C-alpha cells in the first residue's frame, strides 16, 4: 500500500526520469482541504513552486499556454478552478474545449509537469480526459481543526479498460459497506478498510494546514485572477472564497453521486 512519500516519488519519477507528465485530480466536498493538499503536493515535487506563479485560476487558453511556457518543464502546476474548464463535454464552452485539447495534446507532448486538478467530483471531469490522461485521484475525506485525511487511487492503465477508474464498482463497494451502519459513526480506519478492498486503491495519508503566509499569497493571487477574469469576460464568478484554506460559508450542502458523499456536510468555520 502506497504512502504520501510513494506518491511524491512516483510523480517525481514520471517528470524527471520517464520524461512524462503526471496528472492528478484532487477532489472532495467544500471545506475538506483540496487546495491545501494540492499545494502540499506541489511543494513536495517542485521546490520552486509558489502560489502566485504556479496556480491557474479561471484560465483561458492563452493564459494556460503562457504559464506552461514561462515555467518550462518538470514543474508543478495547480489548476484550481478545474470546474470551469474540465467540465463534462456536453456542457463545455469554446474555451473549455480548447483547454481540454491543450491539456490532452500540446501539454503532453511538450511539457513534463505534475498537473494538479482541484475539483469537487471526479465525475465532473470530461470522460475522455479522465480515462486517458488522469494518473492519480486523491479524495479528501475529512478535515478537522488539527489535520485532514485523504485516500488515493491509481488509474487502471490496461488498454482494454472502458472506465480507468471503475467508478461504478467503487460506489457499490462503499454503499455495501455502509449497510446497517451509521454514516455519522464512520472513522478513518473504517474508510481505509473499505477502500483496501478496491483494486485501484493506492494508499491513504494525513496532512496538516499550510503556513498563513502561503494562504496570504494564494488568496492575493486568487482575488487578482478573479477580478481579471470578470473584467475580461463580463461574467461574475460565484463560489466559495478561501480564507486560510477553509470555506467561508458556514454550511455547504452537497449531494454527490458517490455513496460516501450522499449526506449533508458542515464546512469548517
C-alpha positions as CSV (number, residue, x, y, z in Angstrom):
1,X,0.0,0.0,0.0
2,X,1.4,3.4,-1.0
3,X,2.2,6.3,1.3
4,X,2.5,10.0,0.8
5,X,6.2,9.6,0.1
6,X,5.4,6.9,-2.5
7,X,3.0,9.2,-4.3
8,X,5.5,12.1,-4.4
9,X,8.3,9.7,-5.6
10,X,6.1,8.3,-8.4
11,X,5.2,11.9,-9.6
12,X,8.9,13.0,-9.5
13,X,10.0,9.8,-11.4
14,X,7.5,10.4,-14.2
15,X,8.6,14.0,-14.9
16,X,12.3,13.7,-14.1
17,X,13.2,10.2,-15.3
18,X,10.5,8.9,-17.6
19,X,10.0,12.4,-19.2
20,X,6.2,12.1,-18.9
21,X,3.7,14.4,-17.3
22,X,1.7,13.3,-14.2
23,X,-1.9,14.4,-13.9
24,X,-3.5,14.2,-10.5
25,X,-7.1,15.1,-9.6
26,X,-7.8,16.3,-6.0
27,X,-11.5,16.0,-5.2
28,X,-13.8,16.4,-2.2
29,X,-16.6,18.4,-0.7
30,X,-16.1,22.1,0.2
31,X,-14.0,22.6,3.3
32,X,-12.2,19.2,3.0
33,X,-8.8,20.7,2.2
34,X,-8.5,20.1,-1.5
35,X,-6.5,23.3,-2.3
36,X,-4.4,22.7,0.9
37,X,-3.5,19.2,-0.2
38,X,-2.8,20.3,-3.8
39,X,-0.3,22.9,-2.6
40,X,1.3,20.4,-0.2
41,X,1.8,18.1,-3.2
42,X,3.1,20.9,-5.5
43,X,5.7,22.0,-2.9
44,X,6.8,18.4,-2.4
45,X,7.5,17.8,-6.2
46,X,8.6,21.3,-7.1
47,X,11.0,23.3,-4.9
48,X,10.4,26.4,-7.0
49,X,6.6,26.2,-6.6
50,X,4.8,29.4,-5.4
51,X,1.0,30.0,-5.3
52,X,1.4,33.3,-7.2
53,X,3.2,31.9,-10.2
54,X,2.1,28.2,-10.4
55,X,-1.6,28.2,-9.8
56,X,-4.1,28.7,-12.7
57,X,-7.3,30.5,-11.7
58,X,-10.1,30.9,-14.2
59,X,-7.8,30.2,-17.1
60,X,-8.1,30.9,-20.8
61,X,-6.1,29.0,-23.4
62,X,-3.7,31.9,-23.8
63,X,-3.0,32.1,-20.0
64,X,-2.6,28.3,-19.8
65,X,-0.1,28.3,-22.7
66,X,1.8,31.3,-21.2
67,X,2.1,29.7,-17.8
68,X,3.4,26.4,-19.2
69,X,5.9,28.3,-21.4
70,X,7.1,30.5,-18.6
71,X,7.6,27.7,-16.1
72,X,9.1,25.2,-18.5
73,X,9.5,21.5,-17.8
74,X,9.5,19.4,-14.6
75,X,7.4,21.8,-12.6
76,X,4.1,21.6,-10.6
77,X,1.0,23.5,-11.8
78,X,-2.3,23.6,-9.9
79,X,-5.5,24.0,-11.9
80,X,-7.5,25.4,-9.0
81,X,-10.8,26.2,-10.8
82,X,-10.8,23.0,-12.9
83,X,-14.7,23.0,-12.8
84,X,-14.6,26.0,-15.2
85,X,-12.6,24.2,-17.9
86,X,-12.6,20.4,-17.4
87,X,-16.4,20.1,-17.1
88,X,-18.4,17.4,-18.8
89,X,-18.1,17.6,-22.6
90,X,-21.8,18.2,-23.2
91,X,-21.6,21.4,-21.1
92,X,-18.4,22.8,-22.4
93,X,-17.8,26.3,-23.8
94,X,-15.4,27.0,-26.6
95,X,-12.8,28.0,-24.1
96,X,-13.3,24.7,-22.2
97,X,-12.9,22.6,-25.4
98,X,-9.7,24.5,-26.3
99,X,-8.2,23.9,-22.9
100,X,-9.1,20.2,-22.9
101,X,-7.4,19.9,-26.3
102,X,-4.3,21.7,-25.0
103,X,-4.0,19.5,-21.9
104,X,-4.7,16.4,-23.9
105,X,-2.3,17.0,-26.7
106,X,0.1,20.0,-26.6
107,X,0.9,20.0,-22.8
108,X,1.5,16.2,-23.1
109,X,4.0,16.5,-26.0
110,X,6.0,19.5,-25.0
111,X,6.0,19.6,-21.2
112,X,6.8,17.1,-18.4
113,X,5.0,18.6,-15.4
114,X,2.9,17.5,-12.5
115,X,-0.6,18.9,-13.3
116,X,-2.9,19.0,-10.3
117,X,-6.7,19.5,-10.9
118,X,-8.7,20.7,-8.0
119,X,-12.4,19.9,-8.5
120,X,-15.3,18.8,-6.3
121,X,-16.1,15.5,-8.1
122,X,-14.1,13.3,-10.4
123,X,-17.2,12.7,-12.5
124,X,-17.3,16.4,-13.4
125,X,-14.2,15.9,-15.5
126,X,-14.7,15.1,-19.1
127,X,-14.8,11.3,-19.5
128,X,-12.2,11.1,-22.3
129,X,-9.7,13.2,-20.4
130,X,-10.4,11.3,-17.1
131,X,-9.8,7.9,-18.7
132,X,-6.9,8.8,-20.9
133,X,-4.9,11.5,-19.1
134,X,-5.6,11.2,-15.3
135,X,-2.9,9.1,-13.4
136,X,-3.9,9.6,-9.8
137,X,-7.1,10.5,-8.0
138,X,-7.0,11.9,-4.4
139,X,-10.3,12.1,-2.5
140,X,-10.2,14.4,0.6
141,X,-12.5,12.6,3.1
142,X,-12.3,14.6,6.3
143,X,-10.9,17.8,7.8
144,X,-10.7,18.7,11.4
145,X,-9.3,21.6,13.3
146,X,-5.9,19.8,13.6
147,X,-5.5,17.8,10.4
148,X,-7.1,16.3,7.3
149,X,-7.4,12.8,5.8
150,X,-7.3,11.7,2.2
151,X,-7.3,8.5,0.1
152,X,-5.6,7.9,-3.2
153,X,-6.4,5.7,-6.2
154,X,-4.3,4.9,-9.3
155,X,-5.6,4.6,-12.8
156,X,-6.2,1.2,-14.4
157,X,-3.7,1.5,-17.3
158,X,-5.0,-1.5,-19.1
159,X,-5.8,-0.7,-22.8
160,X,-9.0,-2.8,-22.5
161,X,-10.3,-0.8,-19.6
162,X,-13.5,1.1,-20.6
163,X,-13.5,3.0,-17.3
164,X,-10.0,3.6,-16.0
165,X,-11.4,4.3,-12.5
166,X,-14.2,1.7,-12.2
167,X,-16.4,4.3,-10.6
168,X,-19.5,2.1,-10.6
169,X,-17.7,-0.7,-8.8
170,X,-16.2,1.7,-6.2
171,X,-19.6,3.2,-5.5
172,X,-21.2,-0.3,-5.0
173,X,-18.4,-1.3,-2.7
174,X,-18.8,1.8,-0.5
175,X,-22.6,1.5,-0.3
176,X,-22.5,-2.1,0.6
177,X,-20.0,-1.4,3.4
178,X,-22.5,1.1,4.9
179,X,-25.5,-1.3,5.2
180,X,-26.6,-1.5,8.8
181,X,-24.1,1.1,9.9
182,X,-24.5,4.8,10.9
183,X,-22.7,7.1,8.5
184,X,-22.0,9.6,11.3
185,X,-20.0,7.0,13.2
186,X,-17.6,6.2,10.4
187,X,-13.9,6.6,11.3
188,X,-10.8,6.9,9.1
189,X,-10.0,3.3,9.8
190,X,-13.4,2.3,8.6
191,X,-12.8,4.1,5.3
192,X,-9.4,2.6,5.0
193,X,-10.6,-0.9,5.5
194,X,-13.3,-0.4,2.9
195,X,-11.0,1.1,0.2
196,X,-8.4,-1.6,0.7
197,X,-10.8,-4.0,-0.9
198,X,-10.8,-1.9,-4.1
199,X,-8.1,-2.9,-6.6
200,X,-7.2,0.6,-7.6
201,X,-6.6,1.8,-4.0
202,X,-3.1,3.3,-3.8
203,X,-3.0,4.4,-0.2
204,X,-4.1,7.0,2.4
205,X,-2.4,9.8,4.4
206,X,-3.0,12.6,6.9
207,X,-1.9,16.2,6.2
208,X,-1.8,19.4,8.1
209,X,-2.6,23.0,7.3
210,X,-0.2,25.3,5.4
211,X,1.6,28.3,6.9
212,X,-0.5,31.6,7.0
213,X,2.0,33.2,4.6
214,X,1.2,30.6,2.0
215,X,-2.5,31.3,2.2
216,X,-1.9,35.0,2.1
217,X,0.0,34.7,-1.2
218,X,-2.6,32.2,-2.5
219,X,-5.6,34.4,-1.7
220,X,-4.0,37.5,-3.1
221,X,-3.3,35.7,-6.4
222,X,-6.9,34.3,-6.5
223,X,-8.6,37.7,-5.9
224,X,-6.4,39.3,-8.6
225,X,-7.2,36.5,-11.1
226,X,-10.9,36.6,-10.3
227,X,-11.1,40.3,-10.9
228,X,-9.2,40.0,-14.2
229,X,-11.5,37.1,-15.4
230,X,-14.6,39.0,-14.6
231,X,-13.3,42.2,-16.3
232,X,-12.3,40.2,-19.4
233,X,-15.4,38.0,-19.8
234,X,-18.0,40.2,-18.2
235,X,-19.1,37.2,-16.2
236,X,-19.5,37.1,-12.4
237,X,-17.8,34.2,-10.7
238,X,-19.8,32.6,-7.9
239,X,-18.5,30.1,-5.4
240,X,-16.6,29.8,-2.2
241,X,-13.9,32.3,-1.3
242,X,-10.9,31.0,0.6
243,X,-9.6,32.3,3.9
244,X,-6.8,30.3,5.4
245,X,-7.8,27.4,3.2
246,X,-11.2,26.9,4.6
247,X,-14.6,27.8,3.1
248,X,-16.1,31.0,4.5
249,X,-19.6,29.7,4.2
250,X,-20.9,28.4,7.5
251,X,-22.7,25.4,5.8
252,X,-22.4,23.7,2.5
253,X,-24.9,21.1,1.4
254,X,-23.7,18.9,-1.4
255,X,-25.4,15.9,-3.0
256,X,-22.8,13.9,-4.8
257,X,-23.3,10.7,-6.7
258,X,-20.9,8.6,-4.6
259,X,-22.2,6.7,-1.5
260,X,-19.7,8.3,0.8
261,X,-21.0,11.8,-0.1
262,X,-24.7,11.3,0.0
263,X,-25.2,13.3,3.1
264,X,-25.1,16.9,4.5
265,X,-21.6,18.2,5.3
266,X,-20.8,21.2,7.5
267,X,-17.8,23.1,6.3
268,X,-15.2,24.2,8.9
269,X,-15.7,27.8,10.0
